[in-house]
């Protein structure tokens, strides 16, 4: 009886092992290694040398001091890395920088720190209400609920004075406060090389890109923070896909959930 019990347990153990192998083979099981990247909805076992780059980490930590991640529940190193990489690439192109949807300023502060922006011959326009997402602009009931949740947890109150302090030492960072599309006329630039888009608002993002598309220089970059991040932002993805189709271009989905659009 005892021998049978041991044999039965061994059989079950072997069977369980091969079941796990089958699950792993089918792609439904992921084993992270020692130096894996895990965070912000992403897990990977590749090489992530940027996480050892002192310049990047120092810049990111300056951005993190804004408090933008206090309720996020983790870091966004990979998203910030893409932002500074493409901003640095666009530094040599003709045209100013623009961020539509600034929040507490994490990405913008990371970028200006990384680029030492006071030495860059460009203006950097930061466009936001600086007091939350205008819920009246929601295009669907689902998007309205998403906006309400974000306003409650991430964008509560008027944080404009905080933003002014954050960028006080950057003379060419221009804060543009108000709702889109009304405030777009206040942005005095004819050429743009880099746009960071993170408005959590499909209507406002479309108004921005329609207004600025003709001003984006050749090889200019539009980095979409929410493009494929989750179903919570599906209205934005739908709007961007329709915009891209109308222009005969494609948006590259990045593993972070961001979207990348390069104007040729």
FENNORNOR-V439899 format. One record per pair of residues at least 12 apart in sequence whose ideal C-beta (glycine too) atoms are under 10 Angstrom apart, sorted by the first residue. I is the first residue (numbers start at 1). J is the second residue. D is the distance in Angstrom with one decimal. If there is no record, write none. Layout:
# FENNORNOR-V439899
i & j & d
I & J & D
I & J & D
This chain:
# FENNORNOR-V439899
i & j & d
30 & 43 & 6.3
30 & 44 & 9.2
30 & 45 & 8.6
31 & 43 & 10.0
31 & 45 & 8.3
32 & 44 & 8.5
32 & 45 & 6.5
33 & 45 & 4.7
33 & 46 & 9.7
35 & 47 & 8.0
35 & 48 & 7.2
35 & 51 & 8.9
36 & 48 & 8.6
37 & 50 & 9.9
37 & 51 & 7.4
37 & 77 & 7.9
37 & 78 & 6.7
37 & 255 & 9.7
38 & 74 & 9.2
39 & 73 & 9.7
39 & 74 & 5.1
39 & 75 & 5.6
39 & 76 & 7.6
39 & 77 & 6.9
39 & 78 & 7.5
39 & 79 & 9.9
39 & 256 & 10.0
40 & 72 & 8.4
40 & 73 & 9.4
40 & 74 & 6.0
40 & 75 & 6.9
40 & 76 & 5.0
40 & 77 & 7.7
40 & 78 & 6.4
40 & 79 & 6.5
40 & 80 & 9.8
40 & 229 & 8.8
40 & 256 & 6.7
40 & 257 & 8.1
41 & 74 & 9.2
41 & 76 & 9.7
41 & 78 & 9.6
41 & 79 & 9.9
41 & 229 & 7.1
41 & 230 & 7.2
41 & 255 & 9.4
41 & 256 & 7.7
41 & 257 & 6.2
42 & 76 & 9.8
42 & 77 & 9.8
42 & 78 & 6.2
42 & 79 & 9.2
42 & 254 & 9.8
42 & 255 & 6.0
42 & 256 & 6.1
42 & 257 & 7.9
43 & 255 & 10.0
44 & 78 & 8.9
44 & 255 & 7.2
46 & 255 & 9.6
48 & 77 & 8.4
48 & 78 & 8.1
48 & 81 & 8.8
50 & 77 & 7.7
50 & 78 & 8.4
50 & 80 & 9.5
50 & 81 & 5.0
50 & 82 & 9.8
50 & 84 & 9.1
50 & 85 & 8.4
51 & 75 & 10.0
51 & 77 & 6.2
51 & 78 & 9.0
51 & 81 & 8.3
53 & 81 & 8.8
53 & 84 & 9.9
53 & 114 & 9.9
55 & 84 & 9.1
55 & 113 & 9.0
55 & 114 & 6.6
55 & 116 & 9.8
56 & 77 & 8.3
56 & 80 & 8.0
56 & 81 & 6.5
56 & 84 & 6.5
56 & 85 & 9.2
56 & 110 & 8.5
56 & 113 & 9.8
56 & 114 & 6.7
57 & 77 & 8.4
57 & 80 & 9.9
58 & 110 & 9.7
58 & 113 & 7.2
58 & 114 & 8.5
59 & 80 & 8.1
59 & 84 & 6.5
59 & 109 & 8.2
59 & 110 & 5.0
59 & 111 & 7.8
59 & 112 & 8.6
59 & 113 & 4.1
59 & 114 & 3.9
59 & 115 & 8.6
59 & 116 & 9.5
60 & 75 & 8.0
60 & 76 & 8.7
60 & 77 & 6.4
60 & 80 & 5.2
60 & 81 & 8.1
60 & 83 & 9.8
60 & 84 & 8.2
60 & 106 & 8.5
60 & 107 & 9.6
60 & 109 & 9.3
60 & 110 & 5.3
60 & 113 & 8.4
60 & 114 & 8.3
61 & 109 & 9.9
61 & 110 & 8.7
61 & 113 & 8.9
62 & 106 & 9.3
62 & 109 & 5.6
62 & 110 & 6.7
62 & 112 & 8.7
62 & 113 & 4.5
62 & 114 & 8.8
62 & 166 & 9.3
63 & 76 & 9.3
63 & 80 & 6.6
63 & 83 & 9.3
63 & 84 & 9.4
63 & 104 & 9.2
63 & 105 & 7.3
63 & 106 & 4.3
63 & 107 & 6.5
63 & 108 & 7.7
63 & 109 & 4.2
63 & 110 & 3.5
63 & 111 & 8.1
63 & 112 & 9.1
63 & 113 & 7.0
63 & 114 & 9.0
63 & 166 & 9.2
64 & 76 & 9.1
64 & 77 & 9.9
64 & 80 & 8.9
64 & 104 & 9.9
64 & 106 & 6.5
64 & 109 & 8.6
64 & 110 & 8.2
65 & 104 & 9.7
65 & 105 & 9.6
65 & 106 & 8.9
65 & 109 & 7.6
65 & 166 & 8.3
66 & 102 & 9.7
66 & 103 & 8.2
66 & 104 & 4.3
66 & 105 & 4.7
66 & 106 & 5.2
66 & 107 & 9.5
66 & 108 & 8.9
66 & 109 & 5.8
66 & 110 & 9.3
66 & 159 & 9.3
66 & 162 & 7.5
66 & 163 & 8.3
66 & 165 & 9.8
66 & 166 & 5.8
66 & 167 & 10.0
67 & 103 & 9.9
67 & 104 & 5.6
67 & 105 & 9.3
67 & 106 & 8.6
67 & 159 & 9.0
67 & 162 & 7.9
67 & 166 & 9.7
68 & 102 & 9.5
68 & 103 & 5.5
68 & 104 & 3.8
68 & 105 & 6.8
68 & 106 & 3.8
68 & 107 & 8.3
68 & 109 & 8.8
68 & 110 & 10.0
68 & 154 & 7.8
68 & 155 & 9.9
68 & 159 & 10.0
69 & 104 & 8.6
69 & 106 & 6.8
69 & 154 & 9.6
70 & 104 & 8.6
70 & 153 & 9.7
70 & 154 & 8.8
71 & 150 & 9.9
71 & 152 & 9.7
71 & 153 & 5.1
71 & 154 & 5.9
71 & 156 & 9.6
72 & 106 & 9.3
72 & 153 & 9.2
72 & 154 & 7.8
76 & 106 & 7.6
76 & 107 & 8.5
76 & 110 & 9.6
76 & 225 & 9.2
76 & 256 & 8.0
77 & 256 & 9.6
78 & 254 & 8.6
78 & 255 & 7.6
78 & 256 & 4.9
78 & 257 & 9.6
78 & 258 & 8.9
79 & 106 & 9.5
79 & 107 & 7.6
79 & 110 & 9.8
79 & 198 & 9.5
79 & 223 & 9.1
79 & 225 & 6.8
79 & 229 & 9.0
79 & 254 & 8.5
79 & 256 & 4.9
79 & 257 & 8.0
79 & 258 & 6.1
80 & 106 & 7.4
80 & 107 & 6.3
80 & 109 & 10.0
80 & 110 & 5.1
80 & 111 & 8.6
80 & 114 & 9.0
80 & 256 & 9.6
81 & 110 & 9.2
81 & 114 & 9.9
81 & 256 & 8.7
82 & 107 & 9.8
82 & 196 & 9.9
82 & 221 & 10.0
82 & 223 & 6.6
82 & 225 & 9.5
82 & 254 & 6.3
82 & 255 & 9.5
82 & 256 & 6.4
82 & 258 & 6.0
82 & 260 & 7.8
83 & 99 & 9.3
83 & 106 & 9.4
83 & 107 & 5.0
83 & 108 & 8.9
83 & 110 & 6.6
83 & 111 & 6.0
83 & 114 & 8.9
83 & 194 & 9.3
83 & 196 & 6.1
83 & 198 & 9.6
83 & 221 & 9.9
83 & 223 & 6.2
83 & 225 & 8.3
83 & 256 & 10.0
83 & 258 & 8.5
84 & 107 & 8.6
84 & 110 & 6.0
84 & 111 & 5.7
84 & 112 & 9.9
84 & 113 & 8.8
84 & 114 & 4.4
84 & 115 & 7.5
85 & 114 & 9.3
85 & 221 & 9.7
85 & 223 & 9.5
86 & 111 & 9.4
86 & 193 & 9.9
86 & 194 & 6.6
86 & 195 & 9.9
86 & 196 & 8.6
86 & 220 & 9.9
86 & 221 & 4.7
86 & 222 & 9.3
86 & 223 & 5.7
86 & 258 & 9.9
86 & 260 & 7.6
86 & 262 & 9.0
87 & 99 & 9.7
87 & 107 & 9.0
87 & 108 & 9.5
87 & 110 & 9.0
87 & 111 & 4.7
87 & 112 & 9.0
87 & 114 & 7.4
87 & 115 & 6.3
87 & 117 & 9.3
87 & 120 & 9.6
87 & 124 & 9.2
87 & 193 & 9.1
87 & 194 & 5.4
87 & 196 & 7.7
87 & 221 & 8.1
87 & 223 & 8.4
88 & 111 & 8.4
88 & 114 & 6.9
88 & 115 & 6.2
88 & 120 & 9.9
88 & 194 & 9.4
89 & 193 & 9.1
89 & 194 & 8.2
89 & 219 & 8.6
89 & 221 & 7.0
89 & 262 & 9.9
90 & 115 & 9.8
90 & 122 & 8.9
90 & 192 & 9.1
90 & 193 & 4.2
90 & 194 & 3.8
90 & 195 & 9.2
90 & 217 & 8.7
90 & 219 & 8.0
90 & 220 & 6.6
90 & 221 & 5.5
90 & 223 & 9.7
91 & 111 & 9.9
91 & 115 & 6.1
91 & 117 & 9.2
91 & 120 & 6.0
91 & 121 & 9.3
91 & 122 & 7.5
91 & 193 & 7.9
91 & 194 & 8.1
92 & 193 & 8.6
92 & 219 & 9.7
93 & 122 & 9.4
93 & 191 & 8.8
93 & 192 & 9.3
93 & 193 & 3.8
93 & 194 & 7.7
93 & 216 & 9.7
93 & 217 & 5.5
93 & 218 & 8.0
93 & 219 & 6.1
93 & 220 & 6.3
93 & 221 & 8.6
94 & 122 & 9.3
94 & 190 & 10.0
94 & 191 & 5.6
94 & 192 & 9.5
94 & 193 & 6.5
94 & 217 & 5.2
94 & 218 & 8.8
94 & 219 & 9.8
94 & 220 & 9.0
95 & 122 & 7.4
95 & 123 & 9.7
95 & 189 & 7.6
95 & 190 & 8.4
95 & 191 & 3.7
95 & 192 & 4.7
95 & 193 & 3.5
95 & 194 & 7.6
95 & 195 & 9.8
95 & 215 & 7.5
95 & 216 & 7.2
95 & 217 & 4.4
95 & 218 & 9.6
95 & 219 & 10.0
95 & 220 & 6.2
96 & 120 & 9.9
96 & 121 & 9.7
96 & 122 & 5.0
96 & 123 & 4.5
96 & 124 & 6.8
96 & 125 & 6.6
96 & 172 & 8.7
96 & 174 & 8.9
96 & 187 & 8.8
96 & 188 & 9.5
96 & 189 & 4.6
96 & 190 & 8.8
96 & 191 & 6.7
96 & 192 & 5.6
96 & 193 & 7.0
96 & 194 & 8.2
96 & 195 & 9.8
96 & 215 & 9.0
96 & 217 & 9.8
97 & 111 & 7.6
97 & 112 & 9.0
97 & 115 & 9.1
97 & 117 & 8.5
97 & 120 & 8.5
97 & 122 & 5.7
97 & 123 & 7.2
97 & 124 & 4.2
97 & 125 & 7.1
97 & 126 & 9.1
97 & 172 & 9.2
97 & 173 & 9.0
97 & 174 & 9.9
97 & 189 & 9.3
97 & 192 & 7.3
97 & 193 & 6.9
97 & 194 & 4.7
97 & 195 & 7.7
97 & 196 & 7.9
97 & 221 & 10.0
98 & 123 & 8.9
98 & 124 & 7.5
98 & 125 & 4.8
98 & 126 & 8.1
98 & 127 & 7.0
98 & 174 & 9.6
98 & 176 & 9.2
98 & 187 & 7.4
98 & 189 & 7.7
98 & 192 & 5.4
98 & 193 & 9.1
98 & 194 & 7.1
98 & 195 & 4.8
98 & 196 & 7.4
98 & 197 & 8.8
98 & 208 & 8.3
98 & 212 & 6.8
98 & 215 & 9.0
98 & 216 & 9.3
98 & 222 & 9.3
99 & 111 & 8.3
99 & 124 & 7.3
99 & 125 & 7.2
99 & 126 & 5.1
99 & 127 & 6.7
99 & 128 & 8.1
99 & 173 & 9.6
99 & 176 & 9.8
99 & 194 & 8.8
99 & 195 & 7.3
99 & 196 & 4.3
99 & 197 & 7.8
99 & 198 & 7.4
99 & 199 & 9.7
99 & 223 & 9.4
99 & 225 & 9.7
100 & 125 & 8.7
100 & 126 & 8.7
100 & 127 & 4.8
100 & 128 & 7.8
100 & 176 & 9.3
100 & 180 & 7.2
100 & 184 & 9.3
100 & 187 & 9.9
100 & 195 & 6.8
100 & 196 & 7.4
100 & 197 & 5.2
100 & 198 & 7.3
100 & 199 & 5.5
100 & 201 & 9.4
100 & 204 & 7.4
100 & 205 & 6.8
100 & 207 & 9.2
100 & 208 & 4.6
100 & 209 & 8.4
100 & 211 & 9.8
100 & 212 & 8.4
100 & 222 & 9.7
100 & 225 & 10.0
101 & 126 & 9.3
101 & 127 & 7.4
101 & 128 & 6.2
101 & 129 & 9.5
101 & 133 & 8.6
101 & 180 & 9.3
101 & 196 & 7.9
101 & 197 & 6.4
101 & 198 & 3.9
101 & 199 & 3.5
101 & 200 & 6.6
101 & 201 & 7.4
101 & 204 & 7.7
101 & 205 & 7.6
101 & 208 & 8.7
101 & 225 & 7.4
101 & 226 & 8.7
102 & 125 & 9.8
102 & 126 & 4.6
102 & 127 & 6.9
102 & 128 & 4.1
102 & 129 & 9.4
102 & 130 & 7.2
102 & 159 & 9.7
102 & 163 & 6.8
102 & 166 & 9.6
102 & 167 & 9.6
102 & 175 & 8.3
102 & 176 & 9.3
102 & 177 & 9.8
102 & 196 & 8.7
102 & 198 & 7.8
102 & 199 & 9.2
103 & 126 & 10.0
103 & 128 & 7.1
103 & 130 & 8.9
103 & 132 & 9.9
103 & 133 & 9.9
103 & 150 & 9.3
103 & 154 & 6.8
103 & 155 & 6.7
103 & 159 & 8.6
103 & 163 & 9.1
103 & 198 & 6.9
103 & 199 & 9.5
103 & 200 & 8.8
103 & 225 & 9.6
104 & 128 & 9.7
104 & 130 & 9.3
104 & 154 & 8.0
104 & 155 & 8.3
104 & 159 & 6.4
104 & 162 & 6.9
104 & 163 & 7.4
104 & 166 & 7.9
105 & 126 & 7.3
105 & 128 & 8.9
105 & 130 & 9.5
105 & 159 & 8.9
105 & 162 & 8.0
105 & 163 & 5.5
105 & 165 & 9.8
105 & 166 & 4.9
105 & 167 & 7.0
105 & 173 & 9.5
105 & 175 & 9.7
106 & 166 & 9.5
106 & 198 & 9.7
107 & 196 & 5.8
107 & 198 & 7.1
107 & 223 & 8.9
107 & 225 & 7.6
108 & 124 & 7.0
108 & 125 & 10.0
108 & 126 & 5.7
108 & 128 & 9.8
108 & 163 & 8.9
108 & 166 & 8.3
108 & 167 & 7.4
108 & 170 & 9.3
108 & 173 & 7.5
108 & 196 & 7.3
108 & 198 & 9.9
109 & 163 & 9.5
109 & 166 & 5.9
109 & 167 & 7.3
109 & 170 & 9.1
109 & 173 & 9.5
111 & 124 & 7.7
111 & 173 & 10.0
111 & 194 & 8.6
111 & 196 & 7.7
112 & 124 & 6.6
112 & 126 & 9.9
112 & 166 & 9.5
112 & 167 & 7.3
112 & 169 & 9.1
112 & 170 & 5.5
112 & 172 & 9.1
112 & 173 & 6.5
113 & 170 & 9.5
117 & 167 & 9.4
117 & 169 & 9.7
117 & 170 & 5.6
117 & 171 & 9.4
117 & 172 & 6.8
117 & 173 & 7.1
118 & 169 & 7.5
118 & 170 & 6.2
118 & 171 & 6.9
118 & 172 & 7.4
118 & 173 & 9.4
120 & 170 & 9.8
120 & 172 & 7.5
121 & 172 & 8.4
122 & 172 & 6.7
122 & 189 & 9.3
122 & 191 & 9.6
122 & 192 & 9.5
122 & 193 & 7.6
122 & 194 & 8.7
123 & 171 & 9.5
123 & 172 & 5.0
123 & 173 & 7.8
123 & 174 & 5.6
123 & 187 & 9.1
123 & 188 & 8.4
123 & 189 & 6.4
123 & 192 & 9.8
124 & 167 & 8.6
124 & 170 & 7.4
124 & 172 & 6.2
124 & 173 & 4.8
124 & 174 & 6.9
124 & 175 & 9.9
124 & 194 & 8.8
124 & 196 & 9.7
125 & 172 & 9.7
125 & 173 & 8.1
125 & 174 & 4.9
125 & 175 & 8.2
125 & 176 & 5.7
125 & 184 & 9.9
125 & 186 & 9.0
125 & 187 & 5.2
125 & 188 & 8.9
125 & 189 & 6.8
125 & 192 & 8.6
125 & 195 & 9.6
125 & 212 & 9.9
126 & 163 & 7.3
126 & 166 & 9.7
126 & 167 & 7.3
126 & 170 & 10.0
126 & 173 & 6.4
126 & 174 & 6.9
126 & 175 & 5.3
126 & 176 & 6.6
126 & 177 & 9.1
126 & 196 & 9.3
127 & 174 & 9.2
127 & 175 & 8.5
127 & 176 & 4.6
127 & 177 & 8.4
127 & 178 & 8.3
127 & 179 & 9.8
127 & 180 & 6.9
127 & 183 & 6.9
127 & 184 & 7.8
127 & 186 & 9.0
127 & 187 & 7.2
127 & 195 & 9.9
127 & 197 & 9.9
127 & 199 & 8.5
127 & 204 & 9.2
127 & 208 & 7.4
128 & 155 & 9.1
128 & 159 & 9.2
128 & 160 & 8.6
128 & 163 & 7.8
128 & 175 & 8.2
128 & 176 & 7.7
128 & 177 & 6.9
128 & 178 & 8.6
128 & 179 & 9.6
128 & 180 & 9.2
128 & 183 & 9.5
128 & 198 & 9.4
128 & 199 & 8.0
128 & 204 & 9.9
129 & 155 & 8.4
129 & 158 & 8.9
129 & 159 & 9.9
129 & 160 & 8.8
129 & 177 & 6.9
129 & 178 & 6.5
129 & 179 & 5.9
129 & 180 & 8.7
129 & 183 & 9.0
129 & 199 & 9.5
129 & 201 & 9.8
129 & 204 & 9.4
130 & 155 & 8.7
130 & 157 & 9.7
130 & 158 & 6.6
130 & 159 & 5.7
130 & 160 & 4.0
130 & 161 & 8.8
130 & 162 & 8.4
130 & 163 & 5.7
130 & 164 & 9.1
130 & 175 & 7.7
130 & 176 & 9.6
130 & 177 & 5.4
130 & 178 & 8.9
131 & 151 & 9.0
131 & 155 & 7.3
131 & 156 & 8.9
131 & 157 & 6.7
131 & 158 & 4.3
131 & 159 & 7.1
131 & 160 & 7.0
131 & 177 & 8.6
131 & 178 & 10.0
132 & 147 & 8.1
132 & 148 & 9.5
132 & 150 & 7.8
132 & 151 & 4.2
132 & 152 & 9.0
132 & 154 & 8.6
132 & 155 & 4.1
132 & 156 & 7.1
132 & 157 & 8.0
132 & 158 & 8.6
132 & 159 & 9.1
132 & 200 & 9.8
133 & 146 & 8.7
133 & 147 & 4.5
133 & 148 & 8.6
133 & 150 & 6.1
133 & 151 & 5.8
133 & 154 & 9.3
133 & 155 & 6.5
133 & 179 & 9.9
133 & 199 & 7.3
133 & 200 & 5.5
133 & 201 & 5.4
133 & 204 & 8.2
134 & 147 & 8.0
134 & 151 & 9.5
134 & 178 & 10.0
134 & 179 & 5.4
134 & 180 & 8.5
134 & 199 & 9.7
134 & 201 & 7.2
134 & 203 & 8.7
134 & 204 & 7.4
135 & 147 & 4.9
135 & 148 & 6.3
135 & 150 & 9.9
135 & 151 & 7.2
135 & 201 & 9.2
136 & 179 & 9.1
136 & 203 & 9.4
137 & 179 & 7.9
137 & 180 & 8.4
137 & 199 & 9.3
137 & 201 & 5.7
137 & 202 & 8.4
137 & 203 & 4.4
137 & 204 & 5.9
137 & 207 & 9.0
138 & 201 & 7.7
138 & 202 & 8.4
138 & 203 & 7.6
138 & 235 & 8.3
139 & 201 & 8.7
139 & 202 & 5.3
139 & 203 & 5.7
139 & 206 & 9.4
139 & 235 & 5.5
139 & 236 & 9.4
139 & 238 & 9.1
139 & 239 & 7.9
140 & 202 & 8.6
140 & 234 & 9.0
140 & 235 & 5.7
140 & 238 & 9.6
142 & 231 & 8.7
142 & 232 & 8.1
142 & 233 & 10.0
142 & 234 & 7.8
142 & 235 & 7.2
143 & 200 & 8.7
143 & 201 & 7.8
143 & 202 & 6.6
143 & 203 & 8.7
143 & 232 & 8.8
143 & 233 & 8.4
143 & 234 & 8.5
143 & 235 & 4.6
143 & 236 & 8.3
144 & 235 & 10.0
145 & 232 & 9.1
146 & 200 & 7.0
146 & 201 & 9.4
146 & 226 & 9.9
146 & 230 & 9.7
146 & 231 & 9.8
146 & 232 & 5.1
146 & 233 & 7.2
146 & 234 & 9.5
146 & 235 & 8.4
146 & 236 & 9.7
147 & 200 & 6.6
147 & 201 & 6.9
149 & 200 & 9.9
149 & 232 & 8.5
150 & 200 & 5.6
150 & 201 & 9.5
150 & 232 & 9.0
151 & 200 & 9.3
154 & 200 & 8.8
155 & 200 & 8.6
158 & 177 & 9.6
160 & 175 & 7.6
160 & 177 & 5.9
163 & 175 & 6.2
163 & 177 & 8.6
164 & 177 & 9.7
174 & 186 & 9.1
174 & 187 & 7.8
174 & 188 & 8.6
174 & 189 & 9.1
179 & 201 & 9.9
179 & 204 & 7.7
179 & 207 & 9.7
180 & 199 & 7.5
180 & 201 & 8.1
180 & 203 & 8.3
180 & 204 & 4.3
180 & 205 & 8.4
180 & 206 & 9.4
180 & 207 & 5.0
180 & 208 & 5.8
180 & 211 & 8.3
181 & 203 & 9.1
181 & 204 & 7.7
181 & 206 & 9.5
181 & 207 & 4.1
181 & 208 & 7.8
181 & 210 & 8.5
181 & 211 & 6.6
182 & 207 & 9.5
184 & 204 & 10.0
184 & 207 & 7.2
184 & 208 & 7.0
184 & 210 & 9.6
184 & 211 & 4.9
184 & 212 & 7.9
185 & 211 & 8.8
187 & 208 & 9.8
187 & 211 & 8.6
187 & 212 & 8.2
187 & 215 & 9.3
189 & 212 & 8.8
189 & 215 & 6.8
190 & 214 & 9.7
190 & 215 & 6.2
190 & 217 & 10.0
191 & 215 & 5.9
191 & 216 & 8.0
191 & 217 & 5.4
191 & 220 & 8.5
192 & 212 & 5.8
192 & 213 & 9.4
192 & 214 & 9.8
192 & 215 & 4.9
192 & 216 & 5.2
192 & 217 & 6.9
192 & 220 & 6.2
192 & 221 & 9.7
192 & 222 & 9.2
192 & 263 & 9.6
193 & 215 & 9.8
193 & 216 & 7.4
193 & 217 & 5.2
193 & 218 & 9.4
193 & 219 & 8.0
193 & 220 & 4.8
193 & 221 & 7.3
193 & 263 & 9.6
194 & 216 & 8.9
194 & 217 & 9.5
194 & 220 & 6.6
194 & 221 & 5.3
194 & 222 & 8.1
194 & 223 & 7.7
195 & 208 & 7.9
195 & 209 & 7.8
195 & 212 & 6.7
195 & 213 & 9.7
195 & 215 & 9.6
195 & 216 & 7.1
195 & 220 & 7.5
195 & 221 & 7.1
195 & 222 & 4.6
195 & 223 & 7.0
195 & 224 & 9.0
195 & 261 & 8.7
195 & 263 & 9.8
196 & 221 & 9.0
196 & 222 & 8.3
196 & 223 & 5.2
196 & 224 & 8.7
196 & 225 & 7.0
196 & 258 & 9.8
197 & 209 & 7.4
197 & 212 & 9.9
197 & 222 & 6.2
197 & 223 & 6.7
197 & 224 & 5.0
197 & 225 & 6.4
197 & 226 & 8.1
197 & 227 & 8.5
197 & 236 & 8.9
197 & 240 & 8.7
197 & 258 & 9.6
197 & 259 & 8.6
197 & 261 & 9.0
198 & 223 & 8.7
198 & 224 & 7.8
198 & 225 & 3.6
198 & 226 & 6.4
198 & 227 & 10.0
198 & 229 & 10.0
198 & 236 & 9.8
198 & 258 & 9.3
199 & 224 & 9.9
199 & 225 & 8.8
199 & 226 & 8.2
199 & 236 & 8.2
200 & 225 & 8.6
200 & 226 & 6.3
200 & 232 & 8.9
200 & 233 & 7.0
200 & 235 & 9.9
200 & 236 & 7.6
201 & 226 & 9.4
201 & 233 & 9.7
201 & 235 & 8.9
201 & 236 & 7.6
201 & 239 & 9.8
202 & 226 & 9.4
202 & 233 & 8.3
202 & 234 & 9.2
202 & 235 & 4.4
202 & 236 & 4.6
202 & 237 & 8.6
202 & 238 & 7.3
202 & 239 & 4.3
202 & 240 & 8.2
203 & 235 & 8.8
203 & 236 & 9.6
203 & 239 & 8.0
204 & 236 & 9.7
205 & 222 & 10.0
205 & 224 & 7.9
205 & 225 & 10.0
205 & 226 & 8.6
205 & 227 & 9.8
205 & 235 & 9.8
205 & 236 & 6.1
205 & 239 & 6.7
205 & 240 & 7.3
205 & 243 & 8.9
206 & 236 & 8.9
206 & 239 & 5.2
206 & 240 & 8.1
206 & 242 & 8.7
206 & 243 & 6.5
208 & 222 & 9.6
209 & 222 & 7.0
209 & 224 & 9.5
209 & 239 & 9.2
209 & 240 & 8.1
209 & 243 & 6.2
209 & 244 & 9.8
209 & 247 & 9.5
209 & 261 & 8.7
210 & 243 & 7.9
213 & 243 & 8.6
213 & 247 & 7.6
213 & 263 & 7.8
216 & 261 & 9.2
216 & 262 & 9.5
216 & 263 & 4.8
217 & 263 & 7.5
218 & 262 & 9.4
218 & 263 & 6.6
218 & 264 & 6.7
219 & 262 & 6.4
219 & 263 & 6.9
219 & 264 & 7.0
220 & 261 & 9.1
220 & 262 & 7.3
220 & 263 & 4.9
220 & 264 & 9.5
221 & 260 & 7.1
221 & 261 & 7.3
221 & 262 & 5.7
221 & 263 & 7.9
222 & 240 & 9.2
222 & 244 & 10.0
222 & 251 & 8.7
222 & 259 & 8.2
222 & 260 & 7.7
222 & 261 & 4.2
222 & 262 & 7.8
222 & 263 & 7.4
223 & 254 & 8.7
223 & 258 & 6.2
223 & 259 & 7.5
223 & 260 & 6.2
223 & 261 & 7.9
223 & 262 & 9.9
224 & 236 & 7.6
224 & 237 & 8.6
224 & 240 & 6.2
224 & 251 & 7.1
224 & 252 & 9.8
224 & 253 & 9.5
224 & 254 & 9.0
224 & 257 & 9.3
224 & 258 & 6.0
224 & 259 & 3.6
224 & 260 & 7.4
224 & 261 & 6.9
225 & 256 & 8.9
225 & 257 & 8.3
225 & 258 & 5.8
225 & 259 & 8.3
226 & 240 & 9.3
226 & 257 & 7.4
226 & 258 & 8.0
226 & 259 & 8.2
227 & 240 & 6.0
227 & 241 & 9.0
227 & 251 & 6.5
227 & 252 & 9.3
227 & 253 & 6.8
227 & 254 & 8.1
227 & 256 & 9.6
227 & 257 & 6.8
227 & 258 & 5.9
227 & 259 & 2.8
227 & 260 & 8.4
227 & 261 & 8.9
228 & 240 & 9.5
228 & 251 & 8.8
228 & 252 & 10.0
228 & 253 & 4.7
228 & 254 & 7.9
228 & 255 & 9.5
228 & 256 & 8.8
228 & 257 & 4.8
228 & 258 & 7.5
228 & 259 & 6.2
229 & 254 & 9.9
229 & 256 & 7.7
229 & 257 & 3.4
229 & 258 & 7.3
229 & 259 & 9.1
230 & 257 & 6.9
233 & 257 & 8.6
236 & 259 & 9.1
237 & 251 & 8.8
237 & 253 & 9.2
237 & 257 & 9.8
237 & 259 & 7.7
240 & 259 & 6.4
240 & 261 & 8.0
241 & 259 & 9.3
243 & 261 & 9.0
244 & 259 & 9.0
244 & 261 & 6.8
247 & 261 & 9.0
247 & 263 & 8.8
249 & 261 & 6.8
249 & 262 & 8.3
249 & 263 & 7.8
249 & 264 & 7.8
250 & 262 & 9.7
